[in-house]
């Protein structure tokens, strides 16, 4: 019989993150959304309870968590605030290229930043290279014992606060994606400039910036994996990242449902609570069914990842279905709240703004559908 119950360890992580969210994130989310101020103090508190190093393996001093436990953490953080989940989860995103492609010395060095509770970042997207990673223009040219980096990365999460990042650059522009390589870049190196901070519609507390590299010199030992394997490492990284995005969107969807249930039970019309309306009940049923289906897809993807099986298709499915579901659920909630759902300071107004970007980042849902279709057609 299929056992879908959580292990004791997973239950403990869920409870710990839920407590953290209730104490630090939910009470402060509205203010950080209003000011777009980076939640540095909250990130520091997250570090104290082990939420910054979830991607670090046991042999390097981390917790060595399985995919489902990481998913639970992302879900609980997303329930509190997607912007803060994106910020805290950035340490996992940046660590994956090193985890999957780095040598022992690189892992030891990079993971130590995370264990020291430093903030890290991952840089792939450029002004002219979003969904088309092969259009990356940032170059890494070998000069003696060093690579020289030149180019600009945009929409870099945590870029202004990171101590180190993993970066994808072209070491052979003539080869397209086969000429991309991955590098570790310490952010205190000469020639790195943090530029424009994006003023976003949603996830406003997360730091999203442009980072420019002007003749930045890094030792050749900072090349992660083999030359020309950067695109492959980026895609493996994004498989894991999409699962985290899906999990965060699941948490947001559950929060929307929670807040909607609370509202329709309290708000009355003609002397009766809105919850007595069959129309409202049908909407709640639709929301609950879609959320349940999304959770099942995420859990299957976690199972595949933990089993060492291919999960690219399922990760794309989970990301697409869950973020699309979150958008639908948030829109239904705003409808049910009526004018109270559209005004500032409304919980569901913020949640709806936050969720939109989840259909866009870590590979837009249109790109995910291409990935899914390719897998289905070539099965």
Secondary structure, DSSP 8 states (H G I E B T S, - for coil): -------HHHHHHHHHHHHHIIIIIHHHHHHHHHHT---HHHHHHHHHTT-S-TTS-GGGTS----HHHHHHHHHHHHHH-HHHHHHHHHHHHHHHHHHHH--HHHHHHHHHHHHTT--EEEE--BTTBSS-GGG---EEEEETTEEEEEEEEEEEETTTT-SEEEEEEES-GGGGGGGEEEEEEETTSTTEEEEEE---SS-TTS-EEEEEEEEEEEEGGGEESSTT-HHHHHHHHHHHHHHHHHHHHHHHHHHHHHHHHHHHHH-EETTEEGGG-HHHHHHHHHHHHHHHHHHHHHHHHHHHHHTT---HHHHHHHHHHHHHHHHHHHHHHHHHHTHHHHSTT-HHHHHHHHHHGGGTSSS-HHHHHHHHHHHHHT-
